[in-house]
Amino acid sequence: MNYDGPNILDSEVQPVPSISASRKGSELVVSLVNPRADQGWEVECALRGVKAKQGRAQILHDSDLNAYNSFDHPDRVTIQSHEVAVEADRLRIMLPAMSVATVTLEVE
């Protein structure tokens, strides 16, 4: 995967998405975090060394940035299906502000 954004070591730069990936057999899981409260990001990841056949995404996010689960409302913030575009050598996903997403890809 490539990251083509600002230099994250520059102290003037706001937080950027965190992206990691792990592979087991024909499954590649890409985890993405948007720590920013003030903006969403359209993220495009180039996949190197694999070809994605299909994929699905899940996201943990609420439009109310102060939302939380409690005993009275244990399911206020839950994991939801999320849209992801998958091509053979890349994926594209929209990360809303303050969100965590996983993309599970079937690869060869």
N, C-alpha and C positions, 0 to 999 in steps of 0.2 A: 504494500500500500504506500501511497505517496501523500505527504502533507505539503501543500503549496501555499501556506498562509504566512502570517507575520512571525518574526523571530520570537519564540516563546521565552527566550532568556532576557529579552529587553524588558526592563522594569516598567516602562511606560505602556506596554501592551496589556490589554485586558485579557482575561482567561480565554482560552481557545478550546474547541472540542477535544476531548480525550478519546482516543480510538485505540482499541487493542483487538487482537484476533488470536484464535486458537483453532487447531485442526486435529480431528481424529478420523482417520479413514477418509470417507467421502463427504464428511460434514465439516464445514468451516463456520465458526461462530464469530461474528464481528460485534463487539460491544462499543457503544458510543455514548458519551456523556456531554451534554451542553450545560456548563456551570453558570452561564450568564443568565441574569434575571431580566435583562433589558432587550434581548434580541434572540430570535430563532436563527438557525442556519440551515441552508441547503448544503448538504455534504455529499460530495462525490468521491468515491474511493476506487482507485485502480487496483485490480486484483492481479498480482504477478505470480506466475508459476501454476495457476489453476484456471479452469474454465468453469464458470457457474452455469448450472443447468436450470436451476430454479431457486427461489428463496421466499422466506416469510419473515416478517418483523413483528416485534412486540415492543410496547413502550410503557414506561411509568411516567405519568405527567398529569397535571391538573392545571386548568387555565387560571385557577386561583392559586397564586404562588404561596399563600399561607395555608393551603388545605393540608389536613393531616387526618390520620385514622385515630379514632378514639374508641372507648368502650361503647359509647352511644352511637357512633357511626364507624364501625370497623371496616367498612368497604368504601369509604370516601375516595381514597386514592388506590386504584387497582391497575394491574397490568391489562393493557388492551392490545388488540391487533392494530397494526399500523401499516400504512402503505410504504412499499419500497419498490423501486425500479431496478430490475436485475438484467444485465446483459452479460454476455460471455466473459468479458474482461473488466467489468466495473459494476458498481452499485451506486444508486442515488437515493438519498433519504432526507426528509425534512425533519430537523430536530427543533421542536419548540423550545422556548426559554425554560430553563430548569427541568431538563428531561434526561432520562436514561433509556436507551433503546438497545435491543439485541436483534441482529439479523442472522438467521440460520440459513446457510446456503448449501445446496447439494452441488458438489464440485467433482470434477474429474481431472 
